[in-house]
Amino acid sequence: MDFNLKRDFIAAYPAKLCAALGAVMLKHQVVMYVAGGSVRDWLLGVEPRDLDLTVSRDAFGCAKSLALDLGGTFVGLDEKEDVGRVVWRDLVMDFSSFRNDTTSIVADLKLRDFTINSMAVALDPLSGSLARPRTLIDPVGGLADLENKVIRVFSGQAFIDDPLRLVRAFRFVAGLDFTIASETMAAIVEHALRLPQVAMERVCYEMQLIMRAGRSHAAIAAMADVGLLGVIFPELLKGKSLEQPASHHLDVFDHNLEALRCLEQVLAAPERYFVQNRDLFTLYLQHEKKKSWLKWAALFHDVGKPATCRIRDERITFYNHDHAGGAIFEVIARRLHFSKEDRLQVVRFIALHMWPFHLSNARVKTGISKKACLRLVKAVRDELPGLFLLAMADGLAGQGPDKPEMIEENLAQLFYEVNQVYQEHIKPVLTNPPLLTGHDLQNEFLLTPGPLFKEILDGLQNAQVEHGVGDREQAVCWVRQFLAEKGGAK
């Protein structure tokens, strides 16, 4: 299919790179193509930065030569499969030879995962720019599927060759807002049980991309519909048909999915829900990782309910399901080889997700103390806004007939009040040097290090926040009184 390219997108790259690509083609006597995701993104109007380059042979050698010519870094990804990478400035260029011993770019493209990734454009060896006439090589109808926003495999064999593509299909649902073709969806159902053949690190990579994309819920819900979500996360399936109190309208499994949907809704416009703190939430959400952590936490926030479900006086209860859920996700995250940071942050959100509700109930009944605010802030630290975003999504996801009134409004007001206490009373205590240290307890009071130290120093922090203990002299007096009351004055 001839496609008149209106502009040479390679020209957007440094002239030095284009010249070096041309030189590599001439040196190694190869034909070189820009292929795959680079072409897809360009046709979508997304300015591609990294380059996927396919050569007729010796991709390893071509990558080495380009790195040498540019002064970049060569990374040998797989010498046996003839795949290499060049990192230069802020660019990543992946080189591969024709796949599976094929001898043409058309045959190579027919072996790729999805039609939208099965297009290529040849480069001119004299300039390193797009060859003329500028012809899009599109043997399996990728351009048409791109225009129709369809994810399609050329053959079901694609899932047999690499079952990771089962998950990757949904990554494009999340990132591109595309729909999976019906025959491709049927092939996913047929081959879903092949996924455990794939290394968990690779599955984790695709799942993280889904959670970082704009339509995570659409992808996750579709994965649930075809059974793929349960293959990856069998823990979630235990919530199917598990009834909840009448404050909820969904079983535990569907409530987890609904919480993810509601979270995306809250993330898109936090100012609608936290009117008095809109700027604070906007600033918090500038860090993209935080959105991903919250999405994972939303999907798994009630994963601990099946293990803690009890019937007490004809009532369904899930006492401590938040902490149980954190422990369950710890196992899941290790199984998928999450980074330590990602694992700890998501586990913390899940384990603490009920705290805002408990504190909100207390506030409605009796108000909240500075001490209660301090305990919450110390538990969650910089992720306080995130915890309330998660709680807001959880509240919105429960729409049963017995749902208490004004949950969302009370959560927003609670955050406003907690943040006020934090800014005025807690932040100065936590950010300034401590009034007394463990060394002071040893030297001033002749105490021996042990559990008592933590009790004293935590109590002193509470006294600073609640009672205005503001200098060293007052702190020493407070400790003396504390020890006297415990019967341990020196």
N, C-alpha and C positions, 0 to 999 in steps of 0.2 A: 504494500500500500504506500503510494507516494504521499508524503506529507511535507508541504513547503514550510520549512521552519522560518519563522519571521525574523528570528535573530539567532546569532551564534552564541548560545549560552556559555560555551567554553571561553568566549572572549571576556566574560566577567571575571575570569581567573587571571592571576598575574601573567604578563607576557612571558616572563622567564619560565613559567611552568609549561605554557603552550609550546615554546621552543624546545624545551627539554623532552616533552612527550614526542614531538616530531623526531628529535635526534635518536631517541630510544627505538622508535619504529624502524628507522633507517639502519641503525647499528645491528639490531637483531633480526632484521628482515621479516617483520611480523605485521599483520593487520591488527589494528587496535580499535576497539569500540567502547563508547560509553554505554552502559547497559543498566538494567534493573532499576533500583530505587532512584538513582540519579535522574534517569529519563522520566520516570513516573512523576517525581516531584516537580521537575521542570515543566512538564505538560500541565500540571495542576496549578502552575503559577507560583510555586514555592521555590525561592532561590536556593538551588542546591549548593551546599558548601563542600561536603565530602564527595568523592568520586568513586564509582564502581566501574572498573576498567576490565574488559575482557580482551585477551589477545589470542591469536591463533595457536601460539605455543610459547613455552619458556616464560611463563608469567613470573617465576621466581627470579630468573635472570634479568627480566625487564625491570622489576621492582628494585633490584639491587643497583642497576645502572641509573635509574631515575634518582634514587637516594644519593648516589655518588655525585651525579651532575648538579643536583640542587643543594647538596650539603645537608640533606635531611637524614632521617633515621629509618633504617630498614628493619622490618620485623618479619621474620620468617614464620608465617602462620601454620603452614603445612607443606613441607617440601615434597612429600609423597604425592599429595593432591595438587601440587603446583599452585599454591596460593601464598601470596606475599603482600605485605603492607608497607607503605611509605608514609611517614609523618613528617610534614614540613610546614613550618610556621604553625598556623592553626588549622591546617588541612590534613585530612586522612584520605589516602588513596589506596584502595584495595585492588590488587591484580589477581586475576584467575585465568587459567587457560580454558579452552572449550571443555565442557563437562563430559565425563564418562566416555572418553576416547572418541567423541564426535569430531567431525572435521569441518564443520561450518557453523557460523553464528546462528543460522536458522535452527539447526538441530540442537544447538546448545540452548537456545531460548525455549524450545519445546520441553526441555527438562526442568524448567524453573518452577517455582512454587505456584504463583498466581499469574493470571494473564496480564494484570496491570504491572507486573514486574518482569514481563517477558518481551520487552521492547529494547531496541538498541539503535544507536546512530554511529556511523563510522567516522573516524578521525583521518585527517589529511596528513600524511607523513612529512610533507614539505613545510607545513605551518603548525601542526599540532591542533589546528582548529577543526570544526566540522567539515567533513568532505563535501564537495559539490558534485552532482546536485544533492541538496540536503534531503535525504530520504530516510524516513522512519522505517526501520525494519520491525515488522509487527506480524509475525506468522500465526498468532493464535487469537487475534482480535482484542488485544489489550486496550487499544485506544477507544474502541466502542464501549468496552466495559468501564473504562475510566470516565467516559462521558455520561454513562448511565449509572455510575456510582455502584458498581457491582463487583463483588469479590467472587472469583470463579477459578477453579483449577482446570487445567487443560485435560487432565486425566486423574482418576482416582488413585492411580499409581503414585501420584505425588505424595500422598499420605503414607503409603507403604515405604517409599524411599526415605522419607524423613517425617516421622509422626509429629515432630515439633510443629509442623505446619498446621496441625489441628488447632493449636493455640494461636499461632500467628494470624490465622484468618480473623480471629476476633480482635486482635490488636488493630487491624485495619478498620474494623467496625468502630472501635473506640476512638481511633485517631483521625479517621477520614470521614466518619459519618456515612459509611457505605453499608450496603446490604449484601448478605451472602446469598448467592444463587441457590435455588431450591435443590438442584442436583448436587451441588457442592455440599450443602447442608446434609443431604442424605448420605453422602460419602463420609462426612464427619461422624455421623451416628454409627455408620458401619464400622469405622476404624477407630472409634474413641478408645477402646481398650488397648490399643497399641501404644498409647502415650507413656505408660510406665517403662517402656523400653528406652526412653530418652533420659539423659542425665538431668538431675533435678536443677543443676545450675542453669541449664539452658531454659528449662521451664520457668524458673524464677525470673530470668531476664525478660522473657516475653510478658509474664504477668506484671512485672514492675512497669513495663511500657504501657500496659493496659491501664494501670492505676494512675499513671502520670498523664494520660490522655484526657480529652475533654468529655468523652461519653463513656466513662468506665461502666456505669450501671447498665447501659444498653448492651455492652459486650458481655458483662458478667451474667445478666439475665438470660441472654441468648445461650451462653455456655451452660447455664442451668437447664434450660429447656431441652437441650440435646444430650444431657447427661454428662457432659465433659467436666463441669465444675465439680461434680461428685467424685470423678476419677482422681482429680488433683487433691481435693479437700473432702475426704469421706467424713470428716468430723462435722461438716455442715449438714450432711444428710440426716444426722441424728435428730435434728430439729424439725424434720418433716412430720406433719400431723401431730406435733406436740402442742397441745392447746395451752393457752395463756389465760390469765384473769380477764375479766370483762372490760378492763381498761384498754385491751388490745383487740384488734379486729382480724389479726392474722396469726397463723401458727409461727413457731420460732424461726423456721427456715425462711419463710416469706417475709417475716418482720426484719430479719437481717438484710435481705435484699432491698426491702423498702427503705431501711435506714440509709443504705448507700445512695438510693435515689434522692432521698430528702437531703442528704449531705451535699450532693452536687447542687441541689437547688439553693441551699444555704450558702455554699461557697461562691455561687454565681452572684449573689446579692446580699452579703452579710448585713449591709446597712438596713435592710428591710426588717431584720430581726433584732438587731442591736443598735437601735437608733441613736442612743446616747454615746456610743463608743465606736461609731462607724470608722473613724480614722485609724483607731488602734487596730481594728480587724483588717483593714486594708493593708496596713503596714505589716502585720503578722503574715498575711497570705502572700506577700511578695516572695517568700521563700517557697519555691515549688515543692521541695521535699515534704513540707508540712502537709500539703494537700494530699500527697500520696499516703503519708502515715495515717491521716484521718480517714481516708477511704478504706484502707486495710482495717482500721479499727472499727469503722461502721459495719463492714461486712461480717466481722467476727465478734462484734461487741457482746452478743448473747450466746456465743458458742459454748459457754459454760452452763447454760440452763438445763440441757438434758441430763448432765451428771448431777445436778443439784435439785432436780425436780422432786417435790414431796407433796403429799396430800395431807393437810393439817386442818382438822375440824371442817372437812369438806371444802377446803380452799386449796388452790394450787399455789405453791410457794417455790421460790428459787433463791433461797438465802445464800449469800456469798457467791452467787454465780459470776460476779464481776472478777473476783480473785481467781476462781476456778477457770474462767475463760482466759485470763492472762497466762495461767500456767499451761493451758492447752495450746494457746498460740505460740508460746515459747517453743514447744515441741515442733509445731508446724514450721515455724520460722527456721529452726535448725535443720529440719528435713529439707527445706528448699534452699538452704545456704544463704539466708538473708545476711546482709552486712550486720555487724554488731550494732551499729547506730540505729539502723532501721528496726532491727529486732527489739531492742530495748525501748525505743520510743513507742512502737505499736503496742507492745505488751503493757507499758505503763498506761497508755490511754484506755485500753480494755479494762485493766485492773481498777482504774479509778473512775470509770464512766458513770457510776451511780452516785458519786460524791456530790455533784451539783444538785441532784434531786433531793438527797437527804438534807443538804444544807438549805435548800429552798423551802422544804417543809418546815424546818426549824425556824427559818426566818419568818414565815407566815404566822407561826404560832407565837414565837417569843422574841423575834429579832435575832440578829447574829452578833456575836462578840468579836472583838479584835483577835482574841486567842483562836477562835474557830477559823477566821480568815488566815491567820498565820499558819495553822496546821495545813490548810489546803495549799497555800502558796508554796510552802516548803516541800510538799509532796509532789507538786507538778512543776514548780519553778517557771521557766520561760514559756512553757506550753499551756499556761492558764487560758489564754484565748482559745486555743485549740480544743481543750477539754470542754469548754462551753459550746463551741461549734458542734462538737460531737453530741453533747447532751441535747442541743436544740434539734438536731436531726433525729435523735432517738425519740424525743417528745413528739415531733411531727409524724413519725412513722407509726405511732400508736393512736388509733382513732376509734377505739371501742366505745360502747354506750356508757360505760362507767368511768371514762377518763376524767380525772379531776379538771375542773375549770381553770383556765388561765395559766396552764403549765408554761407555755412559751413566754408569756409576758412576765411571769414570776422569775423565770430563768434569766431573762434580759435584765430585770431590775436587780436580781442578785449579783450578776456580774458587775453591774454599775457600782453597787455598794462595796463589793469585795475589792474592786479595782481602786476605789477611792481610799479605802483603808490601806491598801497596798502602797499606793503612791505617797500618802501622807505619813503613815506610821511604820509600815513594814520595810519598804525599800531602803530607807536610811539605815535601819538596823542591819539588814542583810548585806548592804554594799559598803558600809563604813567598817573600819577595823573594829574587832570585838573589844568591849570594855575590859574583859578579863579573858585570859587564856588558861590552858591546862598548866602551864608553867607558873602562872600566878596562883593557882589553887595549891600547887605544891609548895611554893615559897611563902605565900602569905598565910596559908591555913595549914601547912604541913600535912596535906592530904596525899595519899598514895593513889596513883593512877588506877582507874577501874571504872565500872559501870556508873558509879556515883558522879564521875566527872560529866558524863553526858547529861545526867539528870539535872545537875547544877547549871550547866551552860545552856541547856534548852530552857530551863526555868527562868534563867536570867534574860534570855531573848524574849520570853513571854512577858516578863516584868517590864522590859524596855518598851514593848509594843503596847501593853495594856495600861501600865501605871506610870509611864514616862521616866523610868530610871534612865538618866541621861549622861552621867559621867562616872569616872572610875570610883570616886569616893562613895557615890550612891550605890554602885555595883557591889563594892566591898561590904557595905552595910547590909545590902540585900542578902548576900551569901552568908554573912554572920547570922542573920535572923533565920535563914533557911536551915542552917546547920543546928541552930539552937532548937528549932522546932522538931528536928529529927533526933535530937538528943546527942548530936555529935559535935558540939562546939568545942574548939580547942582552947 
